[in-house]
Amino acid sequence: MSVAQQNLESRRGLTELERPDAAAGKALAASVVGYAMDGFDSLILAFMLTAIRTDLGLSPAVGGSLATWTLVGAVAGGILFGVLSDYYGRVRVLTWTILIFAVFTGLCALAQGYWDLVAYRAIAGLGLGGEFGIGMALVAEAWPARLRARACSYVGIGWQVGVLLAAFPA
């Protein structure tokens, strides 16, 4: 850190213990990107629902249930992976949730019918829900108390960025 940076930070009143370290920055960046991908996925599903319903011959109510099953999976994933992260570590379990979300979101493109798609969306939702809770917990644990609320708000903004990015192609 340069002398100018040290002077600036000392004027802000940040001591060495109150500054986020490199691991905190990585946790924040990864969580923001994860939340953005989740927001993107959720809005893309809403935009694509008419095409999915037409392709699979689904009624509006049955087509809309795809979003419901994703959210049911997310609630279950938040609970399940939150507990598992306490036993196996946040980073390890977060890696699992990202992998589950990515693989099963990708498998949605190969779904042959409604029940395939429900299964893929629900399992992708497990990953989404796990990532939500663990990502925020990682940031909250890694950032100093004085900056924790700001860092967590940046994570939440990741969702809105993802939604905004999904809206551009539409």
N, C-alpha and C positions, 0 to 999 in steps of 0.2 A: 504494500500500500504506500502510495507516495505521501510526502509530507503535506501536500495540499489536501489530499483526501483525509488524512488524519486530522488536520485542522478543521475541515468542514464537519467531520463526524463529531469531533469534540465540541464544536459549537452547537451541534444538535443535541448534545448531551448523551451520546451513545458510548457506553463503555465497551471494552472488549467482549464482555459476557453478553451484552445486549445486541451485538451485531450478528446477523445470520451468517453461518458458515457455508461452505460450498455444498455440503450435503443438504442443507435447508433450501438452497437455491435449486438444486436438482429435484428435490421433492416437490417444490412449488411448480417448476416447469412441467414435470411429468403429470402432476395432478391437473393443472390447467389444461394441458393437451388432452388428457383423458376425459375430463368433463366436456371439453369441446367436441370430442368425437361422440360422446353420448348424446349431447344436444343435437348434433348433426344427424345421427341415426334416428332419433325420435321424430324429428321434423320431416326427414326424408320419408319415413314410413307413412306419415300423415299425407304427404304430397302424392305418394305412390299408391295409396289405398284404392283409389278408383280403378287404376290400371290392374292392380292385383285382383280386385273383386271381379272385374270383367274377365280377366284371364282364367280365373279359377271358377267362375260362375257363382259367385257368392252374393247373398243379399247384403244390403248395407249394414244390418245389425251383425251378421256373422263376420263380415269383413272388419268391422270395427272392433270385434272381439280380439283381433290380432294385437292391437295396442294394449288391450286389457291383460292378455296373457303375458305380454312383455313386462307390464308393471307388476303383475303377480310374481313373476320370476324375480324382478328387481327387489321386491320386499323380502322374499325368501332368501335371495342372495346376500342382501345386506345383513340379515340376521346370521345366516350360516357362516359366511366368510368373515364377518366381524368376530365371531367366536373363534373361528379357526386362526385368525390373525393374532389373537392373544396367545395361542399355543405354539404356532409355527413361525411367527414373525410377520410383521406387516409387509415388508418388501417381498418376501417369498410368496405370500398369499395374494398380494396385489398382482404379481406376475401371473399367477394362476388365473385370476379373474380377467385380466386383459386377454390372455390366451383364449379362455372360454368365450368371451365376448366376441373376439375377432373371428374365431373359427366358426361359431354358430351363426354369426351375422353373415359371413360368407356363404355358409350352407343354405341360407334362405334363397339364394339365387338358383339353387338346384332343386328346390321343393317341387314335388309333382302334384301336390294337392293340399287341401286345407290342413289336414292333421299333421303332415310333414312340416308345414310352415308354422303351425302352432307350437310344435315341439321345438323347432329351431329358435323361434322368437322367445319362448319361455326360458330356454337354456341360455340364450344370449342375455336375457333379462337377469338371470342369476349372476352372470359376470358383471353386468352393468351395475346392479345393486351392490355387489361386493366392492367394485372399484369406487363407487361413490363414497361409501363410508370409510374405507381404508385410506383412500387418497386424502380425504379431509383430515383424518386422524394423523396421518404422516406429517402433513403440513403443520397441524396444531402442535404436534410433539417436537418438531424440528425448529420451529421459529421461536425466538425469544418472546417472553410475555408482552413486552412493550409493543411489538410489531405483529403479534399473532392475529389480531382481528383484521388488520389490513391484508396480511397474507391470505387468510381464509376468504376474505371478500374477493381477492383476485381469483381464487379457485372457483368460487361461485360464478364469477364473470365468464369463466371458460365455457359454461353451459350456453350463455347468451351468445358468445362468439360462434359456437358451433351451430346454433339455430340460425344466426345471421348468415353464416356461410352456406347453410342448406337452402336458405331463401333465395340466394343469388341465381342459381341455375333455374329455379322455378320461375 
